[in-house]
Amino acid sequence: MPTHPPVISIDFDGTLIRNPYWSLHLKPWLLSQSPGENKSWQDLWELMAQESDWRRLHGDHTGAYDWKNIAGEILHASLPDPDPPSRKDVLALVYPDVWDFLTWSFRHRVSLHVVTNGLIRNQWPYLQALGWDKILTSWIGADSGFAKPDPRIFQRISGLAVHVGDRLAHDVLGAKRASVLAVHLQRPWQKEDNRGWDPLSPAGCHADLTITTLRQLPELLTQRICTTRHGKAGWV
Ligand SMILES: [Mg+2]
């Protein structure tokens, strides 16, 4: 390992956990709204997703992920903030390969940052329920004013060397644009979600490393990390 522990950012939904805001809050809320609106929850969601896409295309990164605001504007309904969830419910959504990776990160004093396109206001209850607020160095969301693949979402993380995530359109493209090692997590059973391609993106976007489980990451990163003459972490 290098003299200075590496600085790594990692996506939240679909990478560390099955989107808890969606599973435990937004989808149940859509189901509860469906009878009164006389529309299926899928139709209600489609309306919200279309508004989100429109906002993203027009550069409103924070607004594109502000589901409370979108629900008010598009469905004229009041979507509450999530209540503190039960730890058991959130734990059930964490991917099993996450724990070994977190243990490795902690043991090697990796500076680990969550970079998510969700608003931290919406992700925070779940991070806190898992106790991850105690082990992460920072957490950055679209509340910062930027969202992946805009590289500016990474700009607050000093010395960032690697970003890991499940979406080519957001994580890999954002990492490439931020000039950090782009690691694509492609779990075999997960289908790539191609929504949200940036219109300025190249036709193809290739990861520097592709992994099928987070368990592969420690060894691959250790192989790639070297110590430069100046004692800083570098990449071979
Ligand atoms: Mg994701």
Boltz pocket constraint, residues with backbone or C-beta under 6 A from the ligand:
constraints:
  - pocket:
      binder: B
      contacts: [[A, 11], [A, 12], [A, 13], [A, 14], [A, 15], [A, 165], [A, 166], [A, 167]]
      max_distance: 6.0
